[in-house]
Amino acid sequence: MARTASKTTRATQALDRAGTRYSLHAYDYDPEAQRVGLQAAEALGVAPGRVLKTLMAAVDGRPVCLLVASDREVSMKRAAAAFSGKAAAMLKPADAERLTGYHVGGISPLGQKRPFPTAIDAGSLGEPDTEIHVNGGGRGLQIRLREADLVAVLQARVVPLT
């Protein structure tokens, strides 16, 4: 079940500081879901390609943030290349939580404890004015905003990751 929400998180505060327009959408989070992004898309009634999942990885030991459509899988080889590295690996959940300040299932690319280099999968984006969803900083909370605004606020590189 999806519903419009009004809640302040570090992610919404980051967008407010940047003067970015967005809307919040709450849904019933399923802690048993195999793939959180797909469950969010279904609950919100949007295509899985319009919900970007936030993944925390390390490239040559340095933490990075990766955004990819919830129905796609990241290539670690491409993730490493996106940051001019040799090797990439997913962070352990406890490390991702410690570094971002968010809980797994609620990790937003916005408002993390400190900014990390961020890449968004080029194949997961459409036109700059297209609206997408990213985690809003809590389980069961999504932010909808324009792709171009997300790229700008995150100062993200848009590269092939899948």
C-alpha positions as CSV (number, residue, x, y, z in Angstrom):
1,M,0.0,0.0,0.0
2,A,1.4,3.4,-1.0
3,R,0.6,6.7,0.5
4,T,1.9,10.2,0.4
5,A,4.1,11.0,3.4
6,S,5.4,14.0,5.2
7,K,8.5,13.1,7.2
8,T,11.8,14.8,7.7
9,T,15.0,12.7,7.2
10,R,18.6,13.6,6.5
11,A,17.8,12.8,2.9
12,T,14.9,15.3,2.7
13,Q,17.0,17.9,4.6
14,A,19.7,17.6,1.9
15,L,17.1,18.1,-0.8
16,D,15.6,21.1,1.1
17,R,19.1,22.7,1.4
18,A,19.7,22.2,-2.3
19,G,16.3,23.8,-3.1
20,T,15.3,20.6,-5.0
21,R,11.6,19.7,-5.6
22,Y,10.6,16.2,-4.5
23,S,7.7,14.3,-3.1
24,L,7.7,11.6,-0.4
25,H,5.9,8.3,-0.7
26,A,5.5,5.8,2.1
27,Y,4.7,2.2,1.6
28,D,4.4,-0.9,3.8
29,Y,8.0,-2.2,4.0
30,D,8.4,-6.0,4.0
31,P,11.5,-7.0,6.0
32,E,11.2,-10.5,4.4
33,A,11.4,-9.2,0.8
34,Q,14.2,-10.8,-1.2
35,R,14.8,-7.5,-3.1
36,V,13.8,-4.3,-1.3
37,G,13.8,-2.2,-4.4
38,L,11.4,-4.5,-6.3
39,Q,9.1,-4.7,-3.3
40,A,9.1,-0.8,-3.1
41,A,8.2,-0.6,-6.8
42,E,5.4,-3.0,-6.5
43,A,4.0,-1.3,-3.3
44,L,4.2,2.1,-5.0
45,G,2.7,0.9,-8.3
46,V,5.6,2.1,-10.4
47,A,7.8,0.2,-12.9
48,P,10.9,-1.4,-11.3
49,G,13.1,0.6,-13.6
50,R,11.9,3.8,-12.0
51,V,13.0,2.8,-8.5
52,L,16.7,3.1,-8.0
53,K,18.3,1.0,-5.3
54,T,21.2,2.4,-3.3
55,L,24.2,0.1,-3.0
56,M,27.4,0.7,-1.0
57,A,30.5,-0.8,-2.4
58,A,34.3,-0.3,-2.1
59,V,36.5,0.3,-5.0
60,D,40.2,-0.5,-4.2
61,G,39.1,-0.2,-0.5
62,R,37.5,3.2,-0.9
63,P,33.7,3.4,-0.1
64,V,31.5,4.5,-3.0
65,C,27.7,4.8,-3.6
66,L,26.1,3.1,-6.6
67,L,22.5,3.7,-7.9
68,V,20.9,1.2,-10.2
69,A,17.4,0.4,-11.2
70,S,15.8,-2.1,-8.8
71,D,15.4,-4.7,-11.6
72,R,19.1,-4.6,-12.6
73,E,22.3,-6.1,-11.2
74,V,25.6,-4.2,-10.9
75,S,28.7,-5.4,-12.6
76,M,31.6,-5.1,-10.1
77,K,34.0,-4.7,-13.1
78,R,32.0,-1.7,-14.3
79,A,31.8,-0.3,-10.8
80,A,35.5,-0.4,-10.5
81,A,36.0,1.2,-13.9
82,A,33.5,4.0,-13.0
83,F,36.0,5.1,-10.3
84,S,39.2,4.3,-12.2
85,G,39.8,1.4,-9.9
86,K,41.0,-2.2,-10.3
87,A,38.5,-4.1,-8.0
88,A,35.1,-3.5,-6.5
89,A,33.1,-5.4,-3.9
90,M,29.9,-4.8,-2.0
91,L,30.3,-3.5,1.5
92,K,29.1,-5.7,4.4
93,P,25.7,-4.5,5.7
94,A,27.2,-3.4,9.0
95,D,29.9,-1.4,7.3
96,A,27.3,0.3,5.0
97,E,25.2,1.2,8.0
98,R,28.1,2.6,9.9
99,L,29.4,4.7,7.0
100,T,26.0,6.1,5.9
101,G,24.2,6.4,9.2
102,Y,21.2,4.6,7.7
103,H,19.9,1.0,8.2
104,V,20.0,-1.5,5.4
105,G,16.6,-1.3,3.6
106,G,16.6,2.4,4.3
107,I,19.9,3.6,2.9
108,S,19.5,6.8,0.9
109,P,22.1,8.2,-1.5
110,L,21.1,11.6,0.0
111,G,22.1,12.9,3.4
112,Q,24.6,10.2,4.3
113,K,27.0,10.8,7.2
114,R,29.5,12.1,4.7
115,P,29.4,12.3,0.9
116,F,30.8,9.4,-1.0
117,P,31.7,9.4,-4.7
118,T,28.5,8.3,-6.4
119,A,27.8,6.7,-9.7
120,I,24.4,6.2,-11.3
121,D,23.9,3.5,-13.9
122,A,23.4,5.2,-17.3
123,G,21.1,2.4,-18.4
124,S,18.8,3.0,-15.4
125,L,18.1,6.6,-16.5
126,G,15.8,8.0,-19.2
127,E,15.3,11.6,-20.0
128,P,16.5,14.3,-17.5
129,D,12.9,15.4,-16.7
130,T,11.8,11.8,-16.0
131,E,10.9,11.2,-12.3
132,I,12.5,8.4,-10.4
133,H,12.4,7.1,-6.9
134,V,15.2,6.7,-4.4
135,N,15.2,5.7,-0.8
136,G,14.1,8.5,1.5
137,G,16.3,7.6,4.4
138,G,14.0,5.1,6.1
139,R,12.5,1.7,5.5
140,G,9.2,2.1,3.7
141,L,10.0,5.7,2.5
142,Q,10.8,6.7,-1.1
143,I,11.6,10.1,-2.6
144,R,10.4,10.9,-6.1
145,L,12.3,13.6,-8.0
146,R,13.6,14.4,-11.4
147,E,16.6,12.4,-12.6
148,A,18.6,15.6,-13.5
149,D,18.0,16.9,-10.0
150,L,19.3,13.7,-8.4
151,V,22.4,13.7,-10.5
152,A,23.1,17.4,-9.7
153,V,22.5,17.1,-5.9
154,L,24.7,14.0,-5.6
155,Q,27.3,15.4,-8.1
156,A,27.1,11.9,-9.5
157,R,28.8,10.5,-12.5
158,V,26.4,8.7,-14.9
159,V,28.2,5.7,-16.3
160,P,27.3,2.1,-17.3
161,L,27.2,-0.1,-14.2
162,T,25.1,-3.1,-15.3
